[in-house]
Structures are given as structure tokens and as C-alpha cells.
Amino acid sequence: MSKTNMSRRSFLNMTTLASTGVVVLPSLLSFSPNNKLNIAAIGVGHKGGNNLKAVAKTNNIVALCDVDDFFLQKAAADFPNARKFVDFRKMFDSMGKEIDAVIISTPDHTHFLATMIAMELGKHVYVEKPLAHNIWQLRTLKKAANHYGIVSQMGNQGHTTEGIRLIKEWYDADVLGDVKEVHAWRGVNTFKPGFYFTKPESFPAPKQDIPSNLNWDLWLGPVADRPFNSAYAPKSWRGFYDFGLGQLGDWACHTMDAPYWSLNLGAPHKVIAEIPKESFNHQSFMPDSSTVTYSFKKRGDKPPIKLVWHEGFKKPNIEIRPEWGIEELKSNGGMLMIGSKKTLMTGARPEKPRLLVSDEEWTEFLKNAPEKTIPRVGHNQPHKEWLDAIKNNTKPGSNFDYAAGLTEMALVGVMAQRFGGTIKYDAANMEVKNRPELNQYVKEPVRAGWSFGEDLWK
């Protein structure tokens, strides 16, 4: 099949998705497993560089895009034949017909527009987690992926592991019994200059000179203009809610993935965030510590569930029950699914699940473990799963139908964590019922020239 012919346009001047009055379902190229894809990478530093190398082994890298010239030139040295861009809108406008698939590894606040433009052009997309920066964006990406008929994948690598499949198979086989309580946690947040989370000297962050290698205006993208500060870029933006989604938004896509999938959680109807009085809480930057409690209603014959996220504590505030056979929980990260029959524990990612039973009982369980019913794709190989899905016309496990829901669950919690207190969430109407002033964060305002996707809702 040949690609659908699409009229060229300048995305630099576009403010909304072009209204054609028809459903556009691009007929994409058919690939044999031996064919190579032409791939563009948007965001090529840090995690983006790792993603780039993962797909380059068996495909052609034809375009590189980054607002930071340091990372762009570093990637260009490895892929000298790829064209270089600072603005992904110019890249799509110039090379739209030469690209088959796109990997997007920018900060969270710029995932949405790059992904939407790629999909409208019929490009397959791989997007780093968390999938998008607000709930409306998540719903729109999910809608667009189906509308344009592309192969999508969110890069939460744990969803391709053996471990997460075992967890779901054990739960489905009634090994755990009824699960009514789940706990997930990450340890003490490390705040220091240049690290993962960097607090500025004051709020708002004071003005600093923009580095010569950085296009600050493009880095800001859809977010309101503000002076540059090194606490934002290049890598410590996650702690600022305008750009990232804190530790909860980052790690929920790993640590809560297994219970979300296994228990078919869907969206919570209520979330309560408790921020200790001594914890820093500016509402523009993530708190030092917090406890976020999600409530999920019954799903068919499955009971309601309480899921508690513990963040920033030396030890998670979880009652250790004698039958578990453990004295304390490791602070760096983990997850407990507490069942009426057995309790299961993992680390921060779902790679190595373990039933909390004696060593002897564990050994016997593994000898007669439930049947493996879920197809395996290779441990920690989300890139391969995505590429194979493109070439074999299948769907990856963390496609946008799934990933949007997982991330939405996380984002409702992030909103509660940011503002504290209780949120009553109406998922059907995408609305905070008890605090209407928070609905501006369900669909955030964007700067002129960065709006996209509105017409998919008409």
C-alpha cells in the first residue's frame, strides 16, 4: 500500500488541526520484517539518546531534532547522514514524506504537539512516559491514534517484562484472591543542583543568561514565557509542574503499571493527598514528601480498591503484617498487592515479582505456577515491540489505548499532590466535581501557535 497523499502545509503557522470534514485514515506502508523504517528522533539527549540507539540498530535514522545544540551535535556525530533540526514543526514540514516513524523523548510538556503532528501525517509514534502533560491531551492522543490508524507505544519499558505478565497471570489464576489494597512507593527525593530534581534559589526562579547552545523559546513550547534558569534545563525540569509531573507522574507508569493492568483499575473516583506540614509545597514544584490515596469503585464482581502512593519517606508508612515474613520495606521503591489469599511484592519496576511466603512455599509455587497465557515480547524491549508491531500490523502492549488510561490515573493523583486535599473525579466527563477551579489543569492553556487537536472533539 502507498501512503495517503496529503497536502503540504506550514505547521509553524498552524494553530488548530485542519478541518477537512472527513475522517483521514492513512494507508501506511506495508513492511516485511526485513525492511528498514525511516525514523526521526525528537529529543536526542539523555533518555532520548538511549531511545535513538535502541531503534538505530535495525533501521534508518533520517532526522534528528533537539532544541539543545550540544545534544544535537553529539547525536549527529553518530548519525552523520541524518538531517538536523531545532524545531520539529520545520522538520515535519520539510521531511514529512520521508519519515515512517517518530520517537519523541522531549520534556513532558512538549510531548503532545509533536505526537499530534506526527500522527496527522500518518507516522507511527513512540513517546516517552508519562504520555502527556494533562488529561485532555491524553484523551486526544488516544482518539487521534485510532483516528489516524497508526501504531503507538508509550516508553514504560516494564510493560514488556516477563514480571508484569506473571503478575497478571497469577492474579487471573486467583493466586492472590481478592485484592482490595495496593501500596506503591518511592524513597527520599534528592534535591541538589544539576540533579534529577533541582530547587531554584527562590520562586519564581530568578533570571539567568540563556546558554548559547539552547533555544529557550522552543524549549518552553506551549508553556507561558518566563526567564531561563538552570534549575529547569537541561534535565531537572521534572520537579516543576509546568514542565513535568514530579516523581509520581514519572514513576507511576512503572510502579503502578502492574496493578493497573492486572486489576483493571481504570480511573479513580476520589484521590486524597496528604502533604506533611514540614514538607516544602509551593504548588509549582513537587513537595518533599506526600501520601496520595486513590479510591477505585467496583469493577464488575471485583471489589473496590484503595491504592496508596508513598513518596519521599525514608520508610513507607505501611503496616508490616506478620504473615509477609519481612521486617521492613526497602525505601528506594516498590509495590505491594495485598490479596485475601496471598500478597505480592515488586521493586519500583515490575521485573521481579515475589509472593510474600516462606522460601520453601515460594520454591513449590514456582514448580507449579499458573499457565503462561500472555504472549511474551522480550524482557524490557518496548522499542522492539513497537517496531515489530509496525512491520507485522499488530498492537504493542502500551499502545495509546492502554497508556492514556494508565497515565490519566497518575495525573489525577499528581493534581491532588500539587494542591493537596481531596479531589472527586468524574472520568466520564473529564471533570473535577468538588473543586471546579482545578479543571483548568485538566486542559491547560497554551501559548499562541502551539494549539492542536481541537477538531477531533467536534
C-alpha positions, 0 to 999 in steps of 0.5 A: 500500500502507498501512503495517503497523499496529503497536502503540504502545509506550514505547521509553524503557522498552524494553530488548530488541526485542519478541518477537512470534514472527513475522517483521514485514515492513512494507508501506511506502508506495508513492511516485511520484517526485513525492511528498514523504517525511516525514523526521526528522533525528537529529543536526542539527549539523555533518555532520548539518546538511549531511545535513538540507539535502541531503534538505530540498530535495525533501521534508518535514522533520517532526522534528528531534532533537539532544541539543545545544540550540544545534544544535537551535535553529539547525536549527529556525530553518530548519525552523520547522514541524518538531517538536523533540526531545532524545531520539529514543526520545520522538520515535519514540514520539510521531511514529512514524506520521508519519515515512517516513524517518530520517537519523541523523548522531549520534556513532558510538556512538549510531548503532545504537539509533536505526537499530534503532528506526527500522527496527522501525517500518518507516522507511527509514534513512540513517546516517552512516559508519562504520555502527556502533560494533562488529561485532555491531551491524553484523551486526544492522543488516544482518539487521534491514534485510532483516528489516524490508524497508526501504531503507538507505544508509550516508553514504560519499558516494564510493560514488556517484562516477563514480571508484569505478565506473571503478575497478571497471570497469577492474579487471573489464576486467583493466586492472590484472591481478592485484592482490595489494597495496593501500596506503591512507593518511592524513597527520599527525593534528592534535591541538589543542583544539576540533579534529577530534581533541582530547587531554584534559589527562590520562586519564581526562579530568578533570571539567568543568561540563556546558554548559547547552545539552547533555544529557550523559546522552543524549549518552553513550547506551549508553556507561558514565557518566563526567564531561563534558569538552570534549575529547569534545563537541561534535565531537572525540569521534572520537579516543576509542574509546568514542565513535568509531573514530579516523581509520581507522574514519572514513576507511576507508569512503572510502579503502578503499571502492574496493578493497573493492568492486572486489576483493571483499575481504570480511573479513580473516583476520589484521590486524597493527598496528604502533604506533611506540614514540614514538607516544602509545597509551593504548588509549582514544584513537587513537595518533599514528601506526600501520601496520595490515596486513590479510591477505585469503585467496583469493577464488575464482581471485583471489589473496590480498591484503595491504592496508596502512593508513598513518596519521599519517606525514608520508610513507607508508612505501611503496616508490616503484617506478620504473615509477609515474613519481612521486617521492613520495606526497602525505601528506594521503591516498590509495590505491594498487592495485598490479596485475601489469599496471598500478597505480592511484592515488586521493586519500583519496576515490575521485573521481579515479582515475589509472593510474600511466603516462606522460601520453601512455599515460594520454591513449590509455587514456582514448580507449579505456577499458573499457565503462561497465557500472555504472549511474551515480547522480550524482557524490557524491549518496548522499542522492539515491540513497537517496531515489530508491531509496525512491520507485522500490523499488530498492537504493542502492549502500551499502545495509546489505548492502554497508556492514556488510561494508565497515565490519566490515573497518575495525573489525577493523583499528581493534581491532588499532590500539587494542591493537596486535599481531596479531589472527586473525579468524574472520568466520564466527563473529564471533570473535577466535581468538588473543586471546579477551579482545578479543571483548568489543569485538566486542559491547560492553556497554551501559548499562541501557535502551539494549539492542536487537536481541537477538531477531533472533539467536534 
